[in-house]
Amino acid sequence: MNHTVALLDLRVRLRPVIGYALGLGVYAFAIVALYPSFKNDTSLDQLAQSSSTLMAAFGVNGSLTSPAGWLNANLFNNFVPLILIVLTVGYGSWCVAGQDENGILSLTATLPTTRGRIILDKSFALAAQAFPAVLVTYLCVLVGRGFDLQVSGGALVGTSVAMLLLAVDFGALALLLGALTGSRGLALSVSSAAAAAAYLISSLAPAISWLHPFRFASPFYWALGNDPLQNGLPIGSALALGATAVALLVAAAIALRRLDLH
Amino acid sequence: MSAPIEVLALTKAFGRNRGIDDVSFTVQRGEVFGFLGPNGAGKSTTIRLILGLYHPTAGHVRVQGRDPTSDPVAVHRAVGYLPGELALFPRMTGRQHLDWLARGRGTTDLTLRDELVERFDAELDRPVRTLSKGNRQKIGLILAFFHRPDVLVLDEPTSGLDPLLQDEFDHLLRETVASGRTVFLSSHELDEVQRAADRVAIIKDGRLVLVDTVEALRNSAPRTVEFQFDHPVHASDFAGLIGVEVISNRDGRTRLALTGPVGPLLRVAAGLEPVDMTARPADLDELFLRYYRPDAASAPKGDPR
């Protein structure tokens, strides 16, 4: 089998994968290059402190002008996960349900292989698609050292891993919903809504007390709640994110075995 | 050795009036088995069950003795499949599809692929979205055949092909079964099945209404016999003849549908002093239309043409 299924999907998805990586790279570079103009702007920090709930809704916690605070507020707490999740949820909902609706999944489903193996391949393709965009963002932030943006290398790797796992989690959710229902629209909309809800829970939890206990339900909290760019990614958080992906993909394999394909 | 395809009491329910109900047949090794029925009768549903794409509600399917849902690896290795509504990746070329499938199946011998490309004059190097339906269908056929599967399952294989290529396709079917392999093909066109198939099953509204050899069908299909008399005769003159039905009787012209031997009819007719007689050979169309019509049980009245 040698990953034929994964290679086919990756080939078909090559354009969006390159497009998202380039787009994210350009944006990340712009944020990095703008840092010297803002790093001494104390009014920004006052703004952030004066309306912390509103700022929290946009993923801003704490200082805006420290290197980590700047990158969190402009990249890792909002834009990067958003773009990555759009990419992975797009693939997750297309790769089973979307392909089945097009009738094109029958090419794959009639290969001499099991449905579990098909999900394994598509899981691999899912992670592989998010990887270039994460890597490009990582490299752009490394370049930031030339723009006075000093962040710890290990913490940056941890943050990048958190981004990747977070995106894979929601892609896996979309894949599972597609394998359960065969409906691309449902998989896309429900997993997008779940991502939006998870984002809000995690970002508002520090500011809204009644939300606080629910933060553990959000993969965003596991990925970002501990401020990995400042403190590194706790191994427990990485495991929680990874275990979520594995559980969703195993469930998807079971669901696909039961699904009627066209 | 197990039969290439065995379908037993197969039922697939999708809610009201859809799916198939209690379908049974066995496809023998080395035959072309035609699966005939109007659109929406359940042909594609049956085919998806044979491939294990659908799970049966009741009954079972065996392909070479194996269950396609629990043992898809062995079943899919043995089967070449052409879907009824062939979907390909629009930006990819035919060659890329074929290369991909060859990898996925571990097929290294590509001589049959090259031969088929030549025979069908297939365009392999343009993105499939730029190809006509017929040209895409050729790629679908090559995808089904090139890895030399033991069993071919083809859903409406000649849709979109021009007559010349249909001819080439018929040759390919003959060669395939001559080498001991098996073809299951569905069609809503009688001509195709009549030309290519050894045996035929007819499905209507999800139920199998007939399984027989094309040869036997032809023998049982009604021939039309027409007598011309210079005096009026009565339809009742022909009553009591087995396998004879009076279709029309006007102005001394009597048209009859004959399904039995012709001798007894000729003896009766001779006594009535006809002045002329014509006979048309067996007409399978007429037979199939009987099954296709909404009220399948009743024989057609009058001339269907």
Chai-1 contact restraints between the chains, C-beta under 6 A:
chainA,res_idxA,chainB,res_idxB,connection_type,confidence,min_distance_angstrom,max_distance_angstrom,comment,restraint_id
A,T4,B,R103,contact,1.0,0.0,6.0,A-B,restraint_1
A,T4,B,G104,contact,1.0,0.0,6.0,A-B,restraint_2
A,L8,B,W100,contact,1.0,0.0,6.0,A-B,restraint_3
A,V12,B,F89,contact,1.0,0.0,6.0,A-B,restraint_4
A,N102,B,A87,contact,1.0,0.0,6.0,A-B,restraint_5
A,G103,B,E85,contact,1.0,0.0,6.0,A-B,restraint_6
A,G103,B,A87,contact,1.0,0.0,6.0,A-B,restraint_7
A,I104,B,A87,contact,1.0,0.0,6.0,A-B,restraint_8
A,S106,B,P83,contact,1.0,0.0,6.0,A-B,restraint_9
A,A109,B,L53,contact,1.0,0.0,6.0,A-B,restraint_10
A,T110,B,L51,contact,1.0,0.0,6.0,A-B,restraint_11
A,T110,B,H76,contact,1.0,0.0,6.0,A-B,restraint_12
A,T110,B,Y81,contact,1.0,0.0,6.0,A-B,restraint_13
A,L111,B,G104,contact,1.0,0.0,6.0,A-B,restraint_14
A,P112,B,V73,contact,1.0,0.0,6.0,A-B,restraint_15
A,P112,B,H76,contact,1.0,0.0,6.0,A-B,restraint_16
A,P112,B,R77,contact,1.0,0.0,6.0,A-B,restraint_17
A,D260,B,Y54,contact,1.0,0.0,6.0,A-B,restraint_18
A,L261,B,L53,contact,1.0,0.0,6.0,A-B,restraint_19
